[in-house]
Amino acid sequence: MLELKERFSYQGQSVAWGSMGEGDPIVLIHGFPWSAQAWRSIAPWLAKTHKVYFFDMLGTGLSEKGSDQNVTESVQSDVLEDLIGDWGLTRPQVVGHDFGGLCALRGHFVNGIEYGKLHLVNAVAVLPSGSPFYAHVANHEPAFAGLPDYAHEALFRAYIQAAAHYPLREDSIQMYFKPWSDEVGKAAFYRQIAHADLANIEDAQKLYAEPDFDVHMTWGMRDTFIPSKQGREVQKLLKAKSFTPIPDASHIVHEDAPAALLGSLLNSI
């Protein structure tokens, strides 16, 4: 397990983070409904040659959750900008998965953060995005937040298993579920979905162009959440230097094929 012992205050809200290793910086950004622990099999190996930073997005994991929080994608890229500034990093390499990919993309194209390299893993990046489930939660957030615990856990399990090609380990499911398991976490889970705003994707997508740093992409080809054709579209828009397909992995590549993901990252870092 990764240790997130440090805390950063973003507008009075606590963001949990940690780091390991020495060398040039790499920042790892997780997606939803995961946490920084998605990188637990990846970060220690990258830390052999780099200083690796990881954090729980606002409203997720060990970071603060609250009923009056704004956890939209625009806020998350603002958090990233402030974190990188607080860490004193200049052109770090950044790895983003799922909404972490969108966070990284907005971080550059909207917030103006400069990277050394950008690595995207099954990233939310272009429209169309979302699902009927997301839309339904957005329309009925209070009802979902009031689900009995057993129904909430069953829904969570079904959701994350749908993101994987292979059956997820029980300890992994429990690890990912724990931050969302109490009443505060339950409400925060549905808040994250309800706050997802397609305009934040559209605003970034309109700005996409070849950046002045290399972009590399890795894609679990069995992803039913974000099909590989969207990944190929992003590759063209950003003129990515590489696109590494992982055949027997779905959306959560970290769990389906951690060694393949690590190999892809090591090959491009």
C-alpha positions in Angstrom: 0.0 0.0 0.0 1.2 3.5 -0.7 1.5 5.8 2.2 -0.2 9.2 1.9 1.1 10.8 5.1 1.3 14.4 3.8 -1.5 16.9 3.7 -2.0 20.0 1.4 -4.6 22.6 2.0 -6.6 23.6 -1.1 -8.9 26.5 -0.2 -9.1 25.1 3.3 -9.7 21.5 2.2 -7.3 18.7 3.0 -5.7 16.8 0.1 -3.8 13.6 1.0 -0.5 13.0 -0.8 2.8 11.1 -0.6 6.0 10.6 -2.5 8.9 8.1 -2.8 12.2 7.8 -4.5 14.7 10.3 -5.7 15.4 11.9 -9.1 13.4 13.7 -11.7 9.7 14.1 -10.7 6.8 12.0 -11.9 3.2 12.8 -10.8 0.6 10.0 -10.9 -3.1 11.0 -11.1 -5.8 8.4 -10.4 -9.3 8.2 -11.8 -12.8 7.6 -10.4 -13.8 5.7 -8.3 -10.2 4.7 -7.6 -7.6 6.3 -5.4 -3.9 6.8 -5.4 -3.7 3.1 -4.4 -4.4 2.3 -8.0 -0.7 3.0 -8.5 0.5 0.8 -5.6 2.1 -1.8 -8.0 3.5 0.9 -10.3 4.9 3.7 -8.1 7.6 1.7 -6.3 9.2 0.6 -9.6 9.1 4.1 -11.0 10.7 5.3 -7.8 13.8 3.3 -8.5 14.9 6.1 -10.8 12.5 9.0 -10.2 10.9 10.9 -7.4 7.2 9.8 -7.6 4.4 11.9 -6.3 0.8 10.6 -5.8 -2.3 12.1 -4.2 -6.0 11.4 -3.7 -8.2 13.8 -5.7 -10.3 16.2 -3.7 -13.3 14.3 -2.4 -11.8 10.8 -2.8 -9.6 8.4 -0.9 -8.1 10.0 2.2 -8.7 13.5 1.0 -11.4 15.6 2.5 -15.0 15.0 1.6 -17.9 17.4 2.4 -21.4 18.1 1.4 -20.7 21.6 0.2 -17.7 20.6 -1.9 -17.2 21.4 -5.6 -15.4 18.4 -7.0 -15.8 19.1 -10.7 -13.0 18.4 -13.2 -12.2 22.1 -13.3 -11.5 22.1 -9.6 -9.4 19.0 -9.8 -7.1 20.6 -12.4 -6.8 23.6 -10.1 -5.8 21.3 -7.3 -3.2 19.8 -9.5 -1.8 23.2 -10.4 -1.5 24.2 -6.8 0.0 20.9 -5.7 2.7 21.0 -8.4 3.4 24.6 -7.4 3.6 23.7 -3.7 6.0 20.8 -4.5 8.2 23.2 -6.4 8.2 21.0 -9.6 9.4 22.3 -13.0 8.1 20.3 -16.0 7.4 17.0 -14.2 6.4 14.0 -16.1 2.7 13.3 -15.5 0.7 10.0 -15.7 -3.1 10.2 -15.7 -5.7 7.5 -15.8 -9.4 7.9 -16.5 -10.5 11.3 -15.0 -6.9 11.7 -13.9 -6.1 11.9 -17.6 -8.6 14.7 -18.1 -7.2 16.4 -15.0 -3.7 16.3 -16.6 -5.0 17.5 -20.0 -6.9 20.4 -18.4 -3.9 21.1 -16.3 -1.9 21.8 -19.4 -4.4 23.1 -22.0 -6.6 25.1 -19.5 -4.4 25.9 -16.5 -1.1 26.2 -18.4 1.0 23.7 -16.5 4.1 22.7 -18.5 5.1 19.0 -18.4 8.2 17.1 -19.3 6.1 14.3 -20.8 2.5 13.3 -20.5 1.4 9.6 -20.3 -2.3 8.9 -20.7 -3.9 5.6 -19.6 -7.4 4.9 -20.8 -8.1 8.6 -20.2 -11.3 10.6 -20.2 -10.4 13.2 -22.9 -13.0 13.6 -25.6 -16.7 13.6 -26.2 -19.0 11.7 -26.1 -18.4 10.8 -22.5 -20.5 9.6 -19.6 -23.2 6.9 -19.4 -26.9 6.5 -18.7 -25.9 5.6 -15.1 -24.0 8.9 -14.7 -27.0 10.8 -16.0 -29.4 9.0 -13.7 -27.3 9.6 -10.6 -26.9 13.3 -11.5 -30.7 13.5 -11.7 -31.3 11.6 -8.5 -28.2 12.2 -6.3 -30.0 12.5 -3.0 -31.8 9.2 -3.6 -28.6 7.3 -4.3 -26.8 8.9 -1.4 -29.5 7.5 0.8 -29.2 3.9 -0.3 -28.8 1.3 2.4 -25.3 0.2 2.9 -25.7 -3.2 1.3 -27.2 -1.7 -1.8 -24.5 0.9 -2.0 -21.8 -1.8 -1.7 -23.4 -4.0 -4.3 -23.7 -1.1 -6.8 -20.0 -0.2 -6.1 -18.9 -3.8 -6.7 -20.8 -4.1 -9.9 -19.5 -0.7 -11.1 -15.8 -1.4 -10.6 -16.0 -5.0 -11.8 -17.5 -3.7 -15.1 -14.2 -1.7 -15.4 -12.1 -4.9 -15.3 -11.6 -7.7 -17.7 -10.6 -10.3 -15.0 -12.4 -10.8 -11.7 -11.1 -8.3 -9.2 -9.4 -9.6 -6.0 -11.5 -9.3 -2.9 -8.8 -7.4 -1.1 -8.6 -4.9 -4.0 -12.4 -4.4 -4.0 -12.3 -3.7 -0.2 -9.4 -1.4 -0.5 -11.1 0.7 -3.2 -14.5 0.6 -1.4 -13.3 1.6 2.1 -13.1 5.4 1.5 -16.7 5.3 0.1 -18.1 2.9 2.7 -19.3 5.2 5.6 -22.1 7.8 5.3 -19.7 10.6 4.4 -18.0 8.4 1.8 -21.3 7.2 0.4 -22.5 10.7 -0.3 -19.1 11.7 -1.7 -19.2 8.8 -4.2 -22.5 9.9 -5.8 -21.4 13.6 -5.5 -18.4 12.8 -7.7 -20.7 11.4 -10.4 -23.2 14.2 -10.1 -20.6 16.9 -10.5 -19.1 15.4 -13.6 -19.6 18.1 -16.3 -19.3 17.5 -20.0 -18.5 21.2 -20.5 -15.1 20.6 -18.7 -14.2 18.0 -21.4 -15.5 20.2 -24.2 -13.5 23.2 -23.0 -10.3 21.2 -23.0 -11.0 19.3 -26.2 -11.3 22.6 -28.1 -7.8 23.5 -27.1 -6.1 20.2 -27.9 -3.0 20.4 -30.2 0.5 19.0 -30.3 2.2 20.2 -27.1 5.9 21.0 -26.8 6.5 17.8 -24.9 6.0 14.2 -25.8 2.7 12.4 -25.2 2.6 8.7 -24.8 -0.6 6.6 -24.5 -1.4 3.2 -23.1 -4.8 1.6 -23.6 -6.6 -1.5 -22.2 -8.2 -2.7 -25.4 -11.2 -4.4 -23.8 -12.3 -1.1 -22.2 -16.1 -0.8 -22.5 -16.2 2.6 -20.7 -13.9 4.4 -23.0 -13.4 2.5 -26.3 -10.0 2.4 -27.9 -11.3 4.4 -30.9 -11.5 7.4 -28.6 -8.0 6.8 -27.5 -6.9 6.8 -31.2 -8.8 10.1 -31.6 -6.8 11.6 -28.7 -3.6 10.2 -30.2 -4.3 12.1 -33.5 -5.3 15.3 -31.7 -2.2 15.4 -29.5 0.1 13.8 -32.1 1.1 11.3 -29.4 4.5 9.7 -30.0 3.3 6.2 -29.0 0.1 4.3 -28.4 0.6 1.0 -26.6 -2.4 -1.4 -26.7 -2.8 -3.9 -23.9 -5.0 -6.7 -25.4 -6.3 -8.4 -22.3 -7.1 -5.4 -20.1 -10.1 -3.3 -19.7 -10.5 0.2 -18.2 -8.7 -0.4 -14.9 -5.4 -1.6 -16.5 -3.7 -1.3 -13.1 -5.6 -4.4 -11.9 -5.9 -6.4 -15.1 -2.3 -6.0 -16.3 -0.1 -4.1 -13.9 3.1 -5.6 -15.4 2.1 -4.6 -18.9 1.2 -1.1 -17.7 4.5 -0.7 -15.9 6.4 -2.0 -18.9 4.7 0.6 -21.2 5.5 3.4 -18.8 9.1 2.4 -18.3 9.5 2.2 -22.1 8.4 5.8 -22.5 9.7 7.5 -19.3 
